[in-house]
Amino acid sequence: MSDEIQDVTEGAVAEYTEIAARYKAGEELSDADLDTIADVAVSVLRDILYHFDAQDSPIDEYDGDEGELILDVTAPDLAVLIGRHGRTLESLQTLFSLLVSRKLGFRYPVAVDVEGYKSRRHDKVISMAHSAASRAVRQHSKVSLPPMSAYERRLVHIALRDNDRVDTHSEGTEPERRVVITAL
């Protein structure tokens, strides 16, 4: 790492040390702390969007179900950021998370969405899980879902964990790993 980049990174980390300490100690962050984290995340996202000529795209901020900050880029014609089956968006999320963590000096859960794709996909995976579970019970058999990312497989397991009529497990190797739902 060049000295200049290291100086900038260390300066950014030092700037957020107090927030990091409170977060790591399990303390509830103030609205000002959360605003600071959101500002850093939006800044990093705009820097990434610049490379797609989309840095001026509207970004909606909202809280997720699990306490994470969600940034939803809402400009039209950004399908390139989603990619086939959301793979580009997954990669963007990984890069984005690393950059935000590096800038803050700690990992805070911030998710990137484009045009609500993740939200729609989340709902579709949950619906698919419940339909497959019903089919497995009705047919007294196993139902295999299509290959999914680790995140989507986790959604299926969570969605069906309280259903005492089925059992779920994952089979296969990436990228063909899938959830199998078995009637009990």
Buried (B, 14 or more C-beta within 10 A) or exposed (E): EEEEEEEEBEEBBEBBEEBBEBBEEEEEBEEEBBEBBBEBBBEBBBEBBEEBEBEEBEBEBEEBEEEEBBBBBEBEEBEEBBBEBBEBBBEBBEEBBEBBBBBBBBBBEBBBBBBBBBBEBBEEBBEBBBEBBBEBBEEEEBBBBEBBBEBBBBBBBEBBEEBEEBBBEBEEEEEEBBBBBBBE
